[in-house]
Amino acid sequence: MDINDIIAKLHKLDEQSRELDIPEFERRQMMQEVQSFTDSFLSALPEQKVYSEKKPTSLAVSGTKHSIGSLLELYQKEVVETGIKAASGNFMGYIPGGGIYAAAMADFIAAVTNPYASVYYASPGAATVENEVINWLKTVFEFPEDAVGSLLSGGSISNLVALTAARDAHQIKNEKIKNSAVYLSEQVHHSLQKALRIIGLEDIKLRYVPMDSHHRLNAVVLAEMVEQDVQNGIYPFLLVGTAGTTDTGAVDPLNDLADIAQKHKMWFHVDAAYGGFFILGSRKHLFKGINRADSLIVDPHKGMFLPYGAGAVLIKDKASVLHSHYYTAHYMQDAVADELIQSPANISPELTKHFRGLRVWLPLQLHGIEPFKACLEEKLLLTEYFRIKLKELGFSVGPSPDLSVSYFWYPFEEDADTKNRQLMDIMHAKGDVYLSSSVIDNRFVIRIAILAFRTKKESVDRAIEMIASSLESIRV
Ligand SMILES: *Cc1c(COP(=O)(O)O)cnc(C)c1O
């Protein structure tokens, strides 16, 4: 092409490609539409059904232009109005999320400014925000200053990174894999078994330790199991404790587990994805020993009520983390290692990533920590309130939970499982409040998980009313 052709062509392309850089006036107009959309979403939220069985039908990417208004309309119909409204206070299934507004603003700012948070040199400010969030988490869980950590997409990836560090610290490879054992309870989150498979430890021995009547891992039996394995020449590699089990809200006896791990020089991993932030309040005593873990994960998108997409991992053994994620690291001097860990990319499988630090940092700095603590305490009390009310209605309830997940069933004289399942189906069809079910001790049970920041006494009362009226319709 001759230079004039190139210039003419560039001119034409410029006109088209410029559309991606929306001018200020249009930006304001569009943002106004977006803002009024999200405002209506929020104001309608408390009274709306929290669950719909409707499925989306017209979300295929067309490659052609649409107005923001028509796209918001489509989003409303096909995304907002299908499935579970996880932003609602009436969502009490699985482990509720949230979506505090300050974090949404932070995401917006992070996306518009788009700093490269992964490498200190590229954005010392953004990398420092990430690192300061990790430092704050270290103080929350009383981890040493020289521990390292990463902000990841969630608990599953955080577990994966922690177990990778454990594997490398203990050099679990080749023949050693099938002669090593991992100790865990049946209540561990399945992302741990999944992580073991992903990191090549599928053939490791999984030792499921029995639990006590509160679904906490039984440390006495654990100690015996480990001794037995050691006698049989099995290498005790990893012990997993859970601080807040997903199904039953139990906190394992972490300090006892830490003793056993220490005695046998095992890697002690604590999964605090759901329960971790309850350490900030009245249940702190349950977390005794958590600071003795070699690695720990916690999900700000659960207990800090952030929008989905924020997990965190803390790991004490810097060298093993650098070994997995920065391969020449163990030949480096400490000073160099200190510089290395300023860049999030060196301690994470991710290089380029969303600047997640801001969505944790900004809400904490904007609100201070107190409203977060109050919100968590409120959830604990609401759980107690709910259990008392359900017992009054004649329901059987599971053991009193350590945190804010509890389960219950109606003691029908016959076909209890079938009828409780029916009860669950009726509640899902009503959709006023969303609860989920599980099978615990071979019994079909209905779970309530109270963690959404918008869940208030009114939402719990609404759940109780829905449960009562659903029960009536079965009895009739
Ligand atoms: C939710 C949860 C996970 C998985 O976290 P994601 O953020 O969903 O990937 C792991 N462990 C526990 C205990 C959890 O509650």
The ligand as an SDF file (V2000), in Angstrom:
LIG
                    3D

 15 15  0  0  0  0  0  0  0  0999 V2000
  -17.5130  -21.3640   49.3520 C   0  0  0  0  0  0  0  0  0  0  0  0
  -16.4800  -22.2360   49.9170 C   0  0  0  0  0  0  0  0  0  0  0  0
  -15.3690  -22.6280   49.1680 C   0  0  0  0  0  0  0  0  0  0  0  0
  -15.2390  -22.3360   47.6960 C   0  0  0  0  0  0  0  0  0  0  0  0
  -15.1050  -20.9840   47.4790 O   0  0  0  0  0  0  0  0  0  0  0  0
  -15.5430  -20.3090   46.0760 P   0  0  0  0  0  0  0  0  0  0  0  0
  -15.2980  -18.8760   46.3810 O   0  0  0  0  0  0  0  0  0  0  0  0
  -16.9650  -20.6590   45.8660 O   0  0  0  0  0  0  0  0  0  0  0  0
  -14.6590  -20.8540   45.0250 O   0  0  0  0  0  0  0  0  0  0  0  0
  -14.3760  -23.3530   49.7820 C   0  0  0  0  0  0  0  0  0  0  0  0
  -14.4930  -23.6870   51.0840 N   0  0  0  0  0  0  0  0  0  0  0  0
  -15.5600  -23.3460   51.8370 C   0  0  0  0  0  0  0  0  0  0  0  0
  -15.6120  -23.7620   53.2670 C   0  0  0  0  0  0  0  0  0  0  0  0
  -16.5850  -22.6100   51.2710 C   0  0  0  0  0  0  0  0  0  0  0  0
  -17.6600  -22.2720   52.0210 O   0  0  0  0  0  0  0  0  0  0  0  0
  1  2  1  0
  2  3  1  0
  2 14  2  0
  3  4  1  0
  3 10  2  0
  4  5  1  0
  5  6  1  0
  6  7  2  0
  6  8  1  0
  6  9  1  0
 10 11  1  0
 11 12  2  0
 12 13  1  0
 12 14  1  0
 14 15  1  0
M  END
$$$$
